[in-house]
Amino acid sequence: MRTTPLGWPIQAVWCVWVQPVEPGEASNPVAARWREAVHSALAEWRTLLPIAIAPSPERAQVTIWRRRPPLGVDAAGRPRASHGRAILSLRGARGTPASGVEPRVTVLISPDQRPQALQATALHELGHAFGLWGHSDQPADAMAEAPGPQPVLRLSPRDRATVRWLYSQPSPLRSDP
């Protein structure tokens, strides 16, 4: 688990915006399947964390986009493709300058996956968005470093225990509702 120079990137309530299906995409099954998978993953995280849906990306701490992430680089410096990515930044909180700093996370989830793989990718990347900036060595965990043979669609007991531990830690980034 990694932290930031200002502490654990956690919030008392997360405001999340999900890219909508545009009117011209209403008959696009890929867009609808993507949105359903993301909302299923959000529903699983809501069993553990308070999450509010934001009306616009500007009002959200977490924005989720239907996009293929750009190529990354692995530890050996080789290009590496992925189906999802969470990008953390620390920005001034909404409101007055005295509000301080809060985490902002951009989540990119490729629509080019099978439905269960989409949901598993969303579950994993949302784990990063909600503060789990590390990976598990157990393939049955949503936060496993590499997907196992079966997509993980539910948070494991280990995932849940890690979240409970993380949210019990002090952090100046945590905002009260």
N, C-alpha and C positions, 0 to 999 in steps of 0.2 A: 504494500500500500504506500502510495506517495501522497505527500501533502503539498501545500503551497507555502511560499515565504510568509503568508499571512495566516496560516492555519489550515485546518481541514475544510475543503470546499463543500460545506453542507448548509442546508437551510431548514428552518422550522416548517415552512410550506414552500413547495416548488410550484412556480407558475410555468406551465408548458404550453407551447403552441405547436400544432401539427399542421403541416402543409395540407391545405384542403384539396379535394378533387375539384378542379375548375369546371365551369359549366360545359365547356367544349370537350371535357374528358369524361362526362357522365356515362357514356357508353363504353369507356375504356376499362376492360376487366382487370388489367394490370394495375391501374391506379386504385381501383376499388379494393382489390386484394391487398395491396400495400397498406392502404389506410386501415383495413380491418385487422391486419397483422399488428400494426403499430398500436392500435387501440386495445387489442388483446394483451399485448405486453404491458401497456400502461395500466390496465386493470389489475394485472398481477402485482405490479409495484404499488398500486393503491392499497393492497392488503397490508402493506407495511409502512407506507409513508403518506403524509398528506400532500395531495397533488391537486392543483387547480388548473383548469384549462383557460389559457389566456386568449383574448379576442384577436390579438395581432402579435406578430413577432416582436414588435417594439416593446410590448408589455410583458414579455416572457423572459425567464431566466434560462429556459431550455427551449431551443427551436429545433424541430425535427423536419428534415427535408428529404424528399424523394429524389435522391441523386446518387450516382455512383461516386464513391470517394476517389480522389486522385491517388495515383500510385504513391505508396510510401516507400521507405527504405528499411530493410531488415538490419540486424546487428552487424552483418558482414558487409553492409553497404550496397547490397543488391536490391533492385526494384522489387516491391512486394505489393500485390493487389489484395484488396479486402472488400467485403460486402458492406462493411459499416465502419464508421469512425466517429468518435466524439472528440471535439476540440474545445478545450477549456481556456477561458480568459477571465481575468478579473477586471471588473469595470465599476465605475461609480454607480452607486445604487440609484434607483429611480427616486425622484423627489429632490430634496435640497442637497447641496454639497455636503452638509453635515451628516447625511445618511450613511456615508462611508462607502465601502467596497462590497460587492457581492459577486459570486461566481456567475458566469454566463457560459452556456455550453451550446455549441452548434453540433447537432447530430446529423450525419449523412447516412442514409440507408438505401442501398441499391434496390431497385424494384425487380432486378433480374435474378430472382431466386424462386424456389418452390415456396408455397405458402407457409409450411412449417419452418423452413429455413429462414424466411423473412421474419417470422415471429421470434425465433430464437436469436437472430441477429439484433432485432429491436430490443429484446429483453436484456441482452448483454450490453449493448451500447448505452441503454438507459441506466444500467448499473454504473457505468462510468459517469454519466451525466449527474447521477444522484450521489456521487462522492467516492465510489469504489474504483480508485485509480490504481488498480493492480489486477492480477489474474490469479486464479486458483489452479492448482496442479491436478485437480480432480475433474474428469470429463463429465461427471453428472451434475456439476455446478453450472449455473447460468454464467458465472464469471470465469469459466475455464479458458485457458489461454488459446486452446484450439478446440474446435467443435469435435465432439465424439461421433460415433456411428449413428446415434439418434439425436435429433434436435431437442434441446432442453427448452421446454415451454413453460416451466414453473420454477420458481425460486426453490433451491434446495434448503434443507435445514442449515447447512454450512453458510450459504448465501445469507439467509435470514440472521444467523448468529453474527456474521460479520457486520451487517447493517446495524444491528442493535448495538454492537460494540462501538462502531464508528459514531453513531448518533449520541452515544453517552459521553463522547470526548468533548472537552471545551474547544470552542472555536470562535474567534472574533468575527468570522464571516457569517455566522448564523444570525439570521434576522428573526425577530419575534413576529408572530402574525398580528 
